[in-house]
Amino acid sequence: MRDKRLRAYPWLFATWAWRILHRFHDVPVVAIDLRDTFGVGRCNFHLLDACRTYYKRELPADGWQVFFKSGHWDLPGRRWRQKRRNQKQLAKLRPINYGNARASHQKVSNVPKTTDVFFAGDLFHGTTPRADGIPELKALEAEGYRIDLPEHRLPHDEYLERLAGAWLAWSPSGYGWQCTRHTEAAAVGTVALSNYPTILRDMPFRDGEHCLFYSPEPGELSAAVREALADKPRLQRIADAAHSHLWRHHTDKAQAERVTVAVLGRRFDGTPADDQSETASRLPS
């Protein structure tokens, strides 16, 4: 049980300090929202007003949709979008990646490719892209493709090894589009195969260059798998490019430096950021 005599006052200070500190000192406030939802709840509007930038993992292509049934009773219309306060809030929104490269990913290297497609996740109680895709993968397996669909949760090391042993890592949307599987695949030399993005992304993996995308209509996943596996040298080139892109742009340090550049206009070493278009992504105001 919490000892209120010892912890109440520090806890209250931590709760309220960031709300009032910027009123007395020029301290930049940054918000990072890594939730699955595409919305910003009304409870966070005071933070959206106080911060310089609001980073959101699932930032819709139309940024105004974050205010659906929170800032607006429905989808914000023309009149609501013209209000100055709402435009100022929108201008603070930035995309941020979810799931960066980790040192543990480097344990798996040069694993022989023994399967064609790998997927580890909830097969029956997930989202519609997963539910719709499983029958197509089963049909591909019946055709002779090597499909690895473990039915139980794997230890992390085994998961990475089996991921590295596949040519393709199926990575469909979960509750949000972004998934750690996207970056894990790139880290171990496997090409991520995902349904087309529904969000804005930070330093994105590009279709045909670092990953492969498919349309969610029936039959498109199967067609994408067949086409991809017909050209293994191309898959190897994509995997190599994704690995380089990952370790250049999607480490914790690289991501933190992009936040610093966007907020302060300079890098960790104090030098000004000359090319902010590469180091900071932003919605048009």
N, C-alpha and C positions, 0 to 999 in steps of 0.2 A: 504494500500500500504506500502511496506517495506521502512523504513527510512534508506537509504543507509549510511547516515552520522553516524548513531548510531550503525548499525548492520553489515555493510559490513565487517569491519575488524575482528570482532569476528567470523563471519561466515566463512571467508576465513581461519582463523587460525584453526577452528574446522575441516575444510575440508582437510587441508594439514598437520596438526600437526602429525597425526598418521603415515603419509608417511615418515616424516623426523625424528621424535623423536627417533626411534630405531637406527638411525645412530649415535646419540650422547650419548644415554644412553641405557643400557641393559634392556630395557622395553619389556616384551613379548607382542606380538600382537596376538590376537585370533579373528578369523572371525566366525560368526554364520550365516548360510544361511538357512532361514526357508521358502523359496519359494517353490511353487509346482513343479517347473521344476527339471529335473534330471541333467541339464547341469550347467556348470560354464561359464558365458559369458567372452569373451575376455577382456571386460572392468574391470573385477575383477582379472586378472592375476597378476597385480602389487601387489594386496593384498595377493594373494596366494603365491607370492614370499617373501613378507615381514613377513607374519605371521608364528607363530610356528605350529599352528594347524588350520585347516579349517573345521569347523563343518557344515555338510550338512544334512538337513532333508530327502531329497529324494536321497540318495546315492546308485547308482545302484550296483548290485551284482558284476559286472565287473566295477571297479572304473574308468577304462580308458574311459568309455562311457560319463563321464562328459565333455570330450573335443570334443565330436561329433559336427562338424561344428563350432567350436570356436577355439580351439587350432589346430585342424586338419580340412582339407577341407571336410572330410567324417569321417568314423569310423577309429580311429587310428590303423595303422598296425604295424607290427613287427619292422620295421626300426624306426618309430616314437617313439615307446615305449621303445626303447633301449637308447634314448638320455638322458644324465645325468640330465639336467634341468627338463625334463618331469617326470622322475622318482622321483626327489626330490619333485615336486609338488604333485604327487600321494601319496607319503608317509605321507603328511600332512593331508590327508583327514580322517575325522572321521564321524561316524553317530551320530545324535542327535535326541532325541525324540521330537515330536511336540504335545503339549497339556499335561500338567501335572496336578496332583491332586490339587484341590482348596478347600478352607474351605467351600465354598458355596455348594460343593457336599455333605457335611455331613448333610445338612438339611434333606435329604431324607434317611430314614432308616426304616426297618421293614415294607415296603409297601407290601401288599398282591399281589401275582402273579395272575393277572386277564387276562393276554393275553399271547400268545405263542411267537409271534415275533413282535417286534416294529421297525419301521424305520421312521425317520423324515428327509426329505431332498427333493431336487428337483427331482420329479418323471419323468419328461418328457424331460428335457434339460440338463441332467447330462452326465455321462460317459457310455460307453458300459456295464460295469458290472452292473450298476444300470438299464439301459434300458432293458438288458437281464433278470435281476432278477425279475423285477416287475411282468411280466406275471406268473412266477412260484409261486410267493407269492399269486397272485390272485387265481391261481388254487388250492393252498393249502387251501385258505379261502373257496373255493367252496367245498372242501372235509370235512370241519368242523373245521379246525384249526382256532384259534383266532388270526387274523392278524390285527395289529394296524398301519394304514398308514394315518396319518393326511394329509389333502390336503392343509392346510394353515400353515404358520409359527406360532409356539407356543410361548407363554411367557416362559421365561427360567425356572421358577419354575414348571410350568405345564409340560414342556418338561422333566425335570428330574424326576418328579413323574410318568409320563407315561413310561419313560424308566425303572425306578425301578420296575414298575408293570409287566414287561415282563420277561419271562424266557430267551429269546434270543434277542439281539440287532443286527439286520442286519447292518453291517458296511462295505459296499463295497467301492472300490477305488473311490476317487473323481478325481480331476485333478492330485493329487499326491496320493500315497498309504496311507500315514499316515493321520490320522484324529483324531480330538479331541474326536469323538464318541468312539474310542477305550478305552480311559482312563475314559471317563465319565461313560461308562457301568461298568467298573471295580469298579469305585468309589461308585456306587449305588447298587452293588450286582447283576448285570445282566451279562450274558455271551455274549461277543462280537463274532459274526459270520462274518468272513471276507473272501474274496478271498485270495488265497495264496500270501504272500508278494513278491514284485518285487524288494525290496531294502534290504540293510544291516540295522540292527536296533541296538539301544543302550539299553542294559539290556532288551532284548525282552520278550514279553508275548509269551509263548510257547504253541503250538498246543496240545490240550488235557489236558494241565495242568493249563493254565490261560485263554485260549480262544479256539475257534474252527475255523479251516480254511477249505475251500472247493475249489475245482478246478473250473475254470470259464466255462468249457464246459457245454452245455445244459443238464439240468436235475440234475446236481451235487448239486446245491443249495437246491432243493427240497429234494433230498436224504439226505443231511446233516441235514436239519431241522427235518425230520422224525426220523432219527437215534438219534439225540440229545434229542428230546422230549420224546423218548421212555424210557429214564432213567433219571428221575428228580433228584434222589439223587446224581447222578454223576454231573449233572449241578450245584447243590448246592455246591458240593465240589470244582468244578472249579471256581465258583464265589467267594467263600471264599479265595481260593488261589490267585486269581487275585487281590482281594482287598488288601491282605497282601503285595503282590509284588508291587502294585501301591504305597502304602504309604511308603514302604521301599526304592524304587528306583526311583520313578517318581514324587517327589515333586520338586519345584524349588530349594530348598536347596540341595537336593541330586544330582540333575543334575549339579548345579553350582560347587559342590564339586568334581564331576568327571572331570569337565573341569579343575579345579585347580590342581588336581592330575596329569592329562595328561600333563599339561603345566609346572608345577613347581615341581612335584614329591612329594608334601606334601598336607595334608588336611588343613581345615580351622584353626584348632588349632595349626598348625605348625608342627605336627608330621609327620614323613615320611610315605608314603603309602607302606605298606609291600606287599599287594596283588593287584598290578595294573591290573592284568587280570580281576578282578571283578569290579574295579572302572573306568577303561578306555578301550573303545573298539577301535580297530585300524585295518586298512587295512594292509595286508602283503606287505612289500616293495619288 
